[in-house]
Amino acid sequence: MTLYPVRRSLSLTQDMADRLALLVSQQNRDVTEADLIRDAIRRYLDEQADLMGSRKHFQRSFERRLDALEAALSFHLDVLLFLILGGQVDNAALNAAVDAARKHHAALSKHLASVRHE
């Protein structure tokens, strides 16, 4: 069985054929036109993995969105804590703010959900 069992035939313009021949002449002796064509197709297919709808694209896009959301959330939490603490950041004030957030989390989440759906 051959290493490449699927065969294809293709037509090239004269310019493409000339450029391909030039590239082959600049390679090691064991590199053929077929090798360069396979390499070009392989690179093209690898780039297509980033197209919309592909798993790879979705994963990268999702990771970028999560990173952006995490950064935004962290910033907003910093702003809220600073506002809650009145510009004074010390352990006692921070602990009081965290305790208040824990105590009122369920009620605040319910209120935020109702505001979103209005």
N, C-alpha and C positions, 0 to 999 in steps of 0.2 A: 504494500500500500504506500502511495506517495505521501509526502509531507503536506502537500496542498491538493486534496482530492477534488475540489470544486474548480472547474475551469470556466473562464469567461472570455469573451472576445469583445474587443472595443476598437473603435475607429478614432484616429487622431488627425488633427490638422497637420500640415507639413511643418508649421512653426513649432507645434508641440512636439512632434517627432524629432525635429532638429535639436530643440532644447533638451529633450530627454537623452538623446545621443551624446550631447555635450556633457551632461551630468554624469552619464555612465563612463565616459572617457576620463573623468576626473576622479573616479573611484578606484578602489583596489580591484585587481583583476578578477576576483571572485564575486564581485557585485554585478548583477545583470539588470537589464531593463525591467524584467518582471519583479525583481527585488525592490527596485525604486517605486514601481507602480503599487506593489503591495504596501510598502511603507507609507506612501501618500494616502492610500485608501484607509489604512489603519489610523493614521493621524486624523484624517477627516472624521472617521467614525468616533474616535475618542472625543473630539471636539463636540460632536453631536450629542454626547451624553449630557451636556449642559443645557440642552434645549428644554423649553417649557414642557412640563409633564413628565420628564424623566425623573427617576428616583434620585439620582445624583444632584440634579438641579434643585429638587424639592428639599433635599437634606441641607444643602448649602444655604438656600434661601431661608429655610426655617431656622438654622443656626444663626444667621445674620440678624433675623428679626428678633430672636430670643436675646441675643447680645444687646441689641438696641433697646429692647424693652427693659432688660435688667439695668442698663445704665440710666435710663429715664426714671425708672422706679427708685433707684438708689438716690438720684438727684432730688426727686420730689420728696422722698422721705427725709433727706437732710434738710430741705427747706421747711417742711412741716415741723420737724423737731426743733429747728432753730426758732420758728415762730412760737411754738408751744412754750419753749423755754425762755422766751422773751430776750433772746440774744445772749443769755448766760448759759454756757454749757459747763455743767459740773455733774459729778456722779449722782448726787442726790436728786437734782432736777431731772436728769435723764432717767433714773430709776422710776421716779414718780410718773413721768410721761409714759414709760413702757408699761407700768402697772395699770395706768388709766386706759391705755389702748387695749390691754388684755381684758380688762373688766368690761369695756364697752364694745368690744370687737363685733359680737353677734348683732347687737342693735345697730351699730354703724353700718355693717355690711348689708343688713336688711334695708336700711334707709337708702343707701347708695344704689341698691338693686331697684328699688321703687322709683328713684329719680331717673335711672337709665331707661326704664320702660315707659316713662311718660311721654 
